[in-house]
Amino acid sequence: MRTVFIGAQENPNGINSYTYNLALELCNRGYKSMVMAFGSCDKVTDYKGVTIKQYKCPGGTITSLPVLYFKSIPYLIKHRKEIDMVMYQSVTYSVIPAFIVRLFGMKTCTIIHSLAEDSPKHSEKKKKLIKALMRLAMSFTKHILTISKTKAQEVKARYGRQCSAILPCGVFMPEDKVSDTDILGKNGIRKGKYFLSIGRIDPIKNLDVLIDAFKKHNHGDYQLVIGGDFNSQYGESIVKRASDCPNIIFPGIVQGDDKAALLKNAMAYCLVSSSEGLPIALLEGMVFCNVPIVSDIPSIKEVLGSYGIGIWNRVKNVDDLAKSMEQVESGDNAIKEQGIIARQIVEDNYTWQKTCDKYLQYVRSL
């Protein structure tokens, strides 16, 4: 069985890691899979054994995705006898390409990671347009998947569509090995004495609120480390906001051993977004036994709520976050134990192996 995942960016980070890692787990089990991505040039590369076919596409995601979907059609038609499933990573732009692909006998599905209208960067007028386009696209989309029960409920409530399956985000359990990195030393980061946040630098993540909360409380020699690409208007504003506090550190984009080292040595992972699908970033923090400092939103409640863990905060509430940081700094054993429980939650529910099982079950049911 061969699956082609279409819609990733050239770097396997953040939400892009969903397609790369699900494809990787399929390959580990002997199922051929590949990822089609958009980037700065046409090339074929390899990600741990998974073939990545990249197409040069203009601009950002909004323009690149539809171009990628149409550019992929000739390859899919040529290799149609070898392909069992084509999975698109967005609904709105995939309607016509998916229809063409189905005409040539291939099965298609589309997975929803998040709903674009929830982003605070869009105006009310643009949100209405996004909803209208999504409603139209969904009426022509055959199989819709999503990454969480919460997101499936939102899709049903807003658009009246029942999702065919829920394929949650996951992680690979980390290997017990020595990391070949000095990211802590070269950035002056104190082992076991910092709060950590890694991921997409976007207004929906409320990093400005996180910074304000850290600066507001008496943090002493504790640190706040925020990893990601700050080359954007919002990113630059975040760096400027923290410029008067030397205990806030920006190591830039972190991957591989650098990322693992930061996760392994943090005391708490902070995810204080206004909206999420099912956050891979949170799962990555949990699997390294980080205490989760989180916003009180449905998708995070889905992961943590029934286990009685998590230091919860109202969305965009600086005072809540400042108190949460003080709780972690207190060294309370009950809070430290949350990190151990967090890792077990991931191991029991959110590994790529378990998501792959659900994907294979879904495909075989068609």
C-alpha positions as CSV (number, residue, x, y, z in Angstrom):
1,M,0.0,0.0,0.0
2,R,1.4,3.4,-1.0
3,T,0.3,6.8,0.3
4,V,1.3,10.2,-1.2
5,F,1.0,13.0,1.3
6,I,0.7,16.4,-0.4
7,G,0.9,19.8,1.2
8,A,4.1,20.0,3.4
9,Q,6.7,22.7,3.4
10,E,10.3,21.8,2.6
11,N,11.4,21.7,6.3
12,P,9.9,18.9,8.5
13,N,9.1,21.2,11.5
14,G,5.9,22.1,13.3
15,I,2.8,20.9,11.6
16,N,4.8,19.8,8.6
17,S,6.3,17.0,10.8
18,Y,2.8,15.4,10.7
19,T,3.1,14.3,7.1
20,Y,6.8,13.5,7.3
21,N,6.6,11.4,10.4
22,L,3.4,9.5,9.5
23,A,5.0,8.7,6.1
24,L,8.2,7.6,8.0
25,E,6.2,5.2,10.3
26,L,4.5,3.7,7.2
27,C,7.9,3.2,5.6
28,N,9.2,1.6,8.8
29,R,6.4,-1.0,8.4
30,G,7.2,-1.7,4.8
31,Y,4.5,0.5,3.2
32,K,6.0,2.8,0.5
33,S,5.1,6.4,1.1
34,M,6.2,9.8,-0.2
35,V,5.7,13.5,0.7
36,M,5.1,16.2,-1.9
37,A,6.2,19.6,-0.6
38,F,6.5,23.2,-1.7
39,G,9.7,25.1,-1.5
40,S,12.2,27.4,-3.2
41,C,13.2,25.0,-6.0
42,D,12.4,21.7,-7.7
43,K,14.2,18.8,-6.1
44,V,13.9,15.3,-4.8
45,T,15.4,14.6,-1.3
46,D,15.2,12.0,1.4
47,Y,13.9,12.2,5.0
48,K,15.1,9.2,6.9
49,G,14.2,6.9,4.0
50,V,11.0,8.8,2.9
51,T,11.2,10.3,-0.6
52,I,10.4,14.0,-0.6
53,K,9.4,15.4,-4.0
54,Q,9.6,19.2,-3.8
55,Y,8.1,21.6,-6.3
56,K,9.1,25.3,-6.6
57,C,6.0,27.3,-5.7
58,P,5.7,31.1,-5.4
59,G,5.0,33.1,-2.2
60,G,3.7,31.9,1.1
61,T,1.4,29.0,2.0
62,I,-1.8,30.6,0.6
63,T,-0.3,30.8,-3.0
64,S,2.0,27.8,-2.8
65,L,-0.5,25.1,-1.7
66,P,-2.9,25.4,-4.7
67,V,0.1,25.5,-7.1
68,L,1.6,22.4,-5.4
69,Y,-1.7,20.5,-5.7
70,F,-2.0,21.2,-9.4
71,K,1.7,20.6,-10.1
72,S,1.4,17.2,-8.4
73,I,-1.3,15.9,-10.8
74,P,0.9,14.7,-13.7
75,Y,3.1,12.6,-11.3
76,L,0.0,11.1,-9.7
77,I,-1.6,10.2,-13.0
78,K,1.6,8.7,-14.3
79,H,2.0,6.5,-11.2
80,R,-1.7,5.9,-10.5
81,K,-1.4,2.1,-10.5
82,E,1.2,2.3,-7.7
83,I,-0.8,4.7,-5.4
84,D,-3.5,3.6,-3.0
85,M,-4.2,6.9,-1.2
86,V,-3.5,10.6,-1.8
87,M,-3.8,12.7,1.4
88,Y,-4.1,16.5,1.0
89,Q,-3.3,18.8,3.9
90,S,-6.0,21.4,3.4
91,V,-9.6,21.3,2.2
92,T,-10.1,24.7,0.5
93,Y,-7.4,24.3,-2.3
94,S,-7.7,20.5,-2.9
95,V,-11.2,20.2,-4.3
96,I,-10.4,20.3,-8.0
97,P,-7.0,18.5,-7.9
98,A,-8.6,15.7,-5.7
99,F,-11.5,15.4,-8.1
100,I,-9.1,15.0,-11.1
101,V,-7.1,12.4,-9.2
102,R,-10.2,10.4,-8.3
103,L,-11.2,10.3,-12.0
104,F,-8.0,8.3,-12.6
105,G,-9.0,5.7,-10.0
106,M,-7.1,6.9,-7.0
107,K,-8.6,7.3,-3.5
108,T,-8.2,10.7,-1.8
109,C,-8.7,12.2,1.6
110,T,-8.1,15.6,3.2
111,I,-7.0,16.2,6.7
112,I,-7.9,19.3,8.8
113,H,-5.2,20.4,11.2
114,S,-6.8,23.7,12.2
115,L,-9.5,26.1,11.0
116,A,-8.0,29.2,9.4
117,E,-10.8,31.4,10.6
118,D,-9.6,31.0,14.2
119,S,-6.4,32.9,13.5
120,P,-6.3,36.5,15.1
121,K,-4.3,37.7,12.1
122,H,-7.3,37.7,9.9
123,S,-9.9,40.6,9.8
124,E,-13.5,39.8,10.4
125,K,-14.2,40.3,6.7
126,K,-11.5,37.8,5.7
127,K,-12.8,35.3,8.3
128,K,-16.2,35.4,6.7
129,L,-14.6,34.8,3.2
130,I,-12.6,31.9,4.6
131,K,-15.7,30.3,6.1
132,A,-17.7,30.7,2.9
133,L,-14.9,29.1,0.8
134,M,-14.5,26.3,3.4
135,R,-18.2,25.6,3.3
136,L,-18.2,25.4,-0.5
137,A,-15.1,23.2,-0.5
138,M,-16.4,20.8,2.1
139,S,-19.5,20.2,0.0
140,F,-17.3,18.7,-2.8
141,T,-14.7,16.9,-0.5
142,K,-15.3,13.2,-0.2
143,H,-13.4,12.1,2.9
144,I,-12.5,14.6,5.6
145,L,-10.2,13.6,8.4
146,T,-9.0,15.6,11.4
147,I,-6.4,15.4,14.1
148,S,-8.5,15.6,17.3
149,K,-12.0,15.0,18.7
150,T,-12.2,18.7,19.5
151,K,-11.5,19.7,15.9
152,A,-14.0,17.1,14.6
153,Q,-16.7,18.6,16.8
154,E,-15.9,22.1,15.5
155,V,-16.1,20.9,11.9
156,K,-19.5,19.3,12.6
157,A,-20.8,22.4,14.5
158,R,-19.7,24.9,11.9
159,Y,-20.0,23.1,8.6
160,G,-22.3,20.1,9.3
161,R,-19.7,17.6,8.1
162,Q,-19.0,14.3,10.0
163,C,-15.3,13.5,9.8
164,S,-14.4,10.1,8.5
165,A,-11.6,9.4,11.0
166,I,-9.5,11.1,13.7
167,L,-5.8,10.6,13.2
168,P,-4.1,12.4,16.1
169,C,-0.7,14.1,16.0
170,G,2.1,12.1,17.6
171,V,5.8,11.8,18.5
172,F,8.4,9.1,18.4
173,M,9.6,8.3,21.9
174,P,13.0,9.8,22.4
175,E,16.1,7.6,22.4
176,D,18.3,7.5,25.5
177,K,21.5,8.9,23.9
178,V,24.1,11.6,24.4
179,S,23.2,14.7,22.3
180,D,26.0,16.1,20.1
181,T,25.2,19.8,20.9
182,D,26.2,22.7,23.0
183,I,23.1,24.7,22.5
184,L,22.7,25.4,26.2
185,G,26.3,26.6,26.7
186,K,26.5,28.8,23.7
187,N,23.2,30.5,24.5
188,G,23.9,30.8,28.3
189,I,20.9,28.6,29.1
190,R,20.8,27.2,32.6
191,K,20.1,23.4,32.8
192,G,16.8,22.7,34.5
193,K,16.1,26.3,35.3
194,Y,14.1,27.5,32.3
195,F,10.6,27.6,30.8
196,L,10.5,26.6,27.2
197,S,8.4,27.3,24.1
198,I,9.3,26.1,20.6
199,G,7.3,26.4,17.4
200,R,5.7,28.7,14.9
201,I,6.0,32.3,15.8
202,D,2.4,33.5,15.2
203,P,0.0,35.9,17.1
204,I,-2.2,32.9,17.9
205,K,0.5,31.5,20.1
206,N,0.3,34.6,22.5
207,L,4.1,34.8,23.0
208,D,3.7,38.4,23.9
209,V,1.6,37.4,26.9
210,L,4.1,34.7,27.9
211,I,6.9,37.3,27.8
212,D,4.9,39.8,29.8
213,A,4.1,37.2,32.4
214,F,7.7,36.2,32.8
215,K,8.8,39.8,33.2
216,K,6.1,40.5,35.7
217,H,6.9,37.9,38.3
218,N,10.1,37.8,40.4
219,H,11.9,35.2,38.2
220,G,15.4,35.5,39.9
221,D,17.9,33.4,37.9
222,Y,15.2,31.4,36.0
223,Q,15.0,31.9,32.2
224,L,12.4,31.9,29.4
225,V,13.6,30.2,26.2
226,I,11.6,30.7,23.0
227,G,12.8,28.8,19.9
228,G,11.6,29.5,16.4
229,D,11.9,31.7,13.3
230,F,11.5,35.4,14.3
231,N,11.9,36.7,10.8
232,S,8.4,38.3,10.6
233,Q,6.7,41.4,11.8
234,Y,5.2,39.6,14.8
235,G,8.5,37.8,15.5
236,E,10.5,41.1,15.5
237,S,7.9,42.6,17.8
238,I,8.4,39.7,20.2
239,V,12.2,40.1,20.3
240,K,11.8,43.8,20.9
241,R,9.3,43.2,23.7
242,A,11.9,41.0,25.5
243,S,14.9,43.3,24.8
244,D,15.0,44.7,28.4
245,C,15.1,41.3,30.0
246,P,18.4,39.3,29.6
247,N,16.8,36.2,31.1
248,I,14.6,35.8,27.9
249,I,16.6,33.9,25.3
250,F,15.9,33.3,21.6
251,P,18.1,30.5,20.2
252,G,16.5,30.7,16.8
253,I,15.2,27.7,14.8
254,V,16.1,24.5,16.6
255,Q,16.1,21.0,15.2
256,G,17.5,17.6,15.9
257,D,19.9,17.3,18.8
258,D,19.6,21.0,19.6
259,K,15.8,20.7,20.0
260,A,16.1,17.5,22.0
261,A,18.6,19.1,24.3
262,L,16.4,22.0,25.0
263,L,13.4,19.8,25.7
264,K,15.3,17.4,27.9
265,N,16.7,20.1,30.2
266,A,13.7,22.4,30.5
267,M,11.6,22.3,33.7
268,A,8.3,23.3,32.1
269,Y,6.9,23.6,28.6
270,C,4.6,26.6,27.8
271,L,1.8,26.5,25.2
272,V,-0.5,29.4,25.8
273,S,-2.2,29.7,22.4
274,S,-5.7,31.0,21.8
275,S,-6.5,28.0,19.5
276,E,-4.8,24.7,18.5
277,G,-5.6,21.6,16.6
278,L,-3.8,18.9,18.6
279,P,-0.4,20.5,19.3
280,I,2.7,18.4,18.4
281,A,4.8,21.0,20.3
282,L,3.0,20.2,23.5
283,L,3.4,16.4,23.0
284,E,7.2,17.0,22.4
285,G,7.5,18.8,25.7
286,M,5.4,16.2,27.5
287,V,7.5,13.2,26.2
288,F,10.6,14.8,27.9
289,C,8.7,15.1,31.2
290,N,8.3,18.8,31.1
291,V,5.5,20.2,33.3
292,P,2.8,21.6,31.0
293,I,1.9,25.2,31.4
294,V,-1.1,25.6,29.1
295,S,-4.0,27.8,28.1
296,D,-7.5,26.6,29.0
297,I,-8.7,25.7,25.5
298,P,-10.6,22.6,24.3
299,S,-7.8,21.0,22.3
300,I,-5.4,21.0,25.2
301,K,-8.1,19.8,27.6
302,E,-8.6,16.8,25.2
303,V,-5.0,15.8,25.8
304,L,-4.6,16.6,29.5
305,G,-8.0,17.2,31.0
306,S,-9.0,13.7,32.0
307,Y,-5.6,13.0,33.7
308,G,-5.8,15.8,36.2
309,I,-2.5,17.5,35.2
310,G,-1.5,20.7,33.6
311,I,-1.1,24.2,35.1
312,W,-4.0,26.0,33.5
313,N,-4.3,29.6,32.5
314,R,-7.1,31.7,31.0
315,V,-6.3,32.8,27.4
316,K,-4.1,35.9,27.3
317,N,-4.1,36.3,31.1
318,V,-0.8,37.6,32.2
319,D,-1.5,37.3,35.9
320,D,-2.5,33.6,35.6
321,L,0.7,32.9,33.7
322,A,2.9,34.7,36.2
323,K,1.4,32.7,39.1
324,S,1.8,29.5,37.1
325,M,5.5,30.2,36.7
326,E,5.9,30.9,40.4
327,Q,4.2,27.5,41.1
328,V,6.8,25.6,39.0
329,E,9.7,27.6,40.5
330,S,8.5,26.6,44.0
331,G,9.8,23.1,43.4
332,D,6.6,21.4,44.7
333,N,7.0,17.6,44.3
334,A,3.3,17.3,43.1
335,I,4.0,19.7,40.3
336,K,7.3,17.9,39.3
337,E,5.3,14.6,39.2
338,Q,3.1,16.0,36.4
339,G,6.0,15.7,34.0
340,I,6.2,12.0,34.6
341,I,2.5,11.6,34.1
342,A,2.7,13.7,31.0
343,R,5.2,11.4,29.4
344,Q,3.0,8.4,30.1
345,I,0.0,10.1,28.5
346,V,2.0,10.5,25.3
347,E,3.4,6.9,25.4
348,D,-0.1,5.5,25.9
349,N,-2.0,7.7,23.3
350,Y,0.1,9.9,21.1
351,T,2.9,8.1,19.3
352,W,3.3,7.8,15.5
353,Q,3.0,4.1,15.9
354,K,-0.5,4.4,17.3
355,T,-1.5,7.0,14.7
356,C,-0.3,4.8,12.0
357,D,-2.4,1.9,13.3
358,K,-5.5,4.2,13.1
359,Y,-4.5,5.3,9.6
360,L,-4.1,1.8,8.3
361,Q,-7.4,0.8,9.9
362,Y,-9.1,3.8,8.1
363,V,-7.6,3.0,4.7
364,R,-8.6,-0.7,4.9
365,S,-12.2,0.3,5.8
366,L,-12.7,2.2,2.5
